Amino acid sequence: MKNKINIKIKMFTKFKNFLPADALDGKANISVDEGSTLEDLKNLLGIGTSDFDGLVIDGTNWEIENSQVLKDGDTYSFFAAVAGG
């Protein structure tokens, strides 16, 4: 049996639909297997690989790398692309 880690997820705009049923105000706490990657998280939540364009981890913008290993206690915030003109 794998150890679990706890992470927080925040979803904005259209991504709120991907949150677990017990989420409040666009936020949820979830447990995942230790060693899980960003791709594993997206699959767990049902987010397609091209569905989002922005990722913030604990307040810092990150390039989206599906192989990135999730860290216990981190907050992952998902954003859609914003276009301006």
N, C-alpha and C positions, 0 to 999 in steps of 0.2 A: 504494500500500500504506500502510495506516495504521500509525502508531507504536503500540507496545504499552506498557502500564503494568502494574506488578505490585502486586497487592493480596493481603491475607490475609483469609480468611474463617474464622469460628468458628461452629459450629452447636451448639445445645443442644437437649436432649430430642428431639422428633420430627423436628427438622430435620437431624439427623445423616444421615438417609437421602438427603438432597439433596447431600451432599458428593461430590466426585470420588473415584474408586476408590483413588487414591493418598493419600488423607487419613489423618492419624494423630491419634488422640485428639481427634476433633471439630474438627480444624484442617486447613486446606489453603492453599497458595500458588497463585494462578492469575494468568495474564496475560489482560488484556482490551484491546480497542481504546481508545486515548486518546479521551476524550470520551464514553465509555460512561456510562450513567446507572444508578441503582439499579434501575430497571425492566429495563434490559438485563441486569443481573446476575441478577435474579430469573428472567428468561426463560432465561438460559443454564443456571441451576441447576435449572430446572423447578419453581420455587416459585410457586404461584398468588398472585394479588394480595391475597387475604384470608386467606392461610394463616398469617401471622405478625403479631404485635402489638407487638413490641419490637425496636428496632434500636439498637445501641451502636456508635459509630464512635470508635476510639481511646480508649475508656474513658468517653465522654460520651454520655448518652442523647440521641436525636434523634427528632424527629417524622418519620414515614415520608412522604417526598416522593419519588415515583417519578422525578421529573425531576432529582433531585440528581445532579450529575456526580461520578463516582468519582475519587479522588485517588491518585496513585502512592504506594505505601508504607503506605496506611491499612489498618487492620484493621476489618472489618465483622462484627459478631456479631449473630446472629439468635436471637430468643427467642419462645416461645409465651406467650400470655396466662396469667397465674396468678390463679386465683380463691381467695379465702379466705372464711372465715366465722366 
